[in-house]
């Protein structure tokens, strides 16, 4: 298991990277905001894509509408991938959901 201090640093890096991807996006279409350790992306239709750290299990969890994903850091690829083995990576999910819901293309 990843050391807690290292895990928190990794989460901070992930959140900063995702937040930075939305800097140039029209906030009326898609906007990222970090508050109390959770990163929330709000889309034009007011749907929220919530990304939160889960320190005890060293995962990053995502909730969007009626779906949820749990991401582990893959030691081989150094990517945050879903724990169900579907090959979904966190950054790809952010990008594809943002494009699908708001029409905004972000690169994380």
C-alpha positions in Angstrom: 0.0 0.0 0.0 1.2 3.5 -0.8 2.5 5.5 2.1 -0.2 8.0 3.2 2.1 11.1 2.7 3.0 9.9 -0.8 -0.7 9.2 -1.6 -1.7 12.7 -0.5 1.0 14.2 -2.7 -0.2 12.1 -5.7 -3.8 13.2 -5.1 -2.8 16.8 -4.9 -0.9 16.4 -8.3 -3.9 14.7 -9.9 -6.4 17.4 -8.6 -4.0 20.2 -9.8 -3.7 18.7 -13.2 -7.5 18.2 -13.6 -8.2 21.7 -12.3 -5.6 23.3 -14.7 -7.3 21.5 -17.6 -10.4 23.7 -17.0 -8.6 27.1 -16.7 -9.5 28.1 -20.3 -13.0 26.5 -20.4 -16.0 28.7 -20.4 -17.3 28.4 -16.8 -20.9 28.5 -18.1 -20.2 25.2 -19.8 -17.8 23.4 -17.5 -16.0 24.6 -14.4 -13.7 22.8 -11.8 -13.5 23.8 -8.2 -11.6 22.4 -5.3 -13.2 22.6 -1.9 -12.5 20.7 1.3 -10.4 18.1 -0.4 -12.9 17.3 -3.1 -12.7 18.4 -6.7 -16.0 19.1 -8.3 -16.6 19.7 -12.0 -19.9 21.4 -12.6 -21.4 21.2 -16.1 -23.8 23.6 -17.9 -26.8 21.5 -17.0 -25.7 21.7 -13.3 -24.7 18.1 -13.2 -21.7 17.5 -10.9 -18.8 15.2 -11.5 -17.3 14.7 -8.0 -13.7 13.5 -7.5 -12.7 12.6 -4.0 -9.7 11.0 -2.3 -10.3 7.9 -0.2 -7.2 7.8 2.0 -7.9 4.6 3.9 -7.9 2.5 0.7 -5.5 4.8 -1.2 -8.0 5.3 -4.1 -9.7 8.2 -5.9 -13.4 7.9 -6.2 -15.6 9.5 -8.8 -19.4 10.0 -8.7 -21.4 11.3 -11.6 -25.1 11.1 -11.8 -26.0 7.5 -11.1 -22.5 6.0 -11.6 -19.4 5.6 -9.4 -15.9 4.6 -10.2 -13.0 3.7 -7.9 -9.5 4.2 -9.2 -6.2 2.7 -8.0 -2.7 3.8 -9.0 -1.4 1.2 -11.5 2.2 0.7 -10.5 3.1 -0.4 -14.1 1.5 2.3 -16.1 1.5 5.0 -13.4 -2.1 5.8 -14.3 -5.2 5.9 -12.1 -7.3 3.1 -13.4 -10.6 1.7 -12.4 -10.6 -1.2 -9.9 -13.1 -3.3 -11.9 -10.6 -4.0 -14.6 -12.5 -2.2 -17.3 -9.4 -0.2 -18.5 -10.9 3.2 -17.6 -8.4 5.7 -16.6 -9.3 8.7 -14.5 -8.0 11.4 -16.9 -9.7 9.8 -19.9 -13.0 9.6 -17.9 -12.8 13.3 -17.1 -12.0 14.2 -20.7 -14.7 12.0 -22.3 -17.4 13.0 -19.8 -16.7 16.7 -20.2 -16.8 16.5 -24.0 -20.0 14.4 -24.0 -21.9 16.6 -21.5 -20.7 20.1 -22.2 -19.1 19.9 -25.6 -15.8 21.2 -24.1 -12.6 19.5 -25.0 -10.2 19.5 -22.2 -6.8 17.8 -22.1 -5.7 16.5 -18.7 
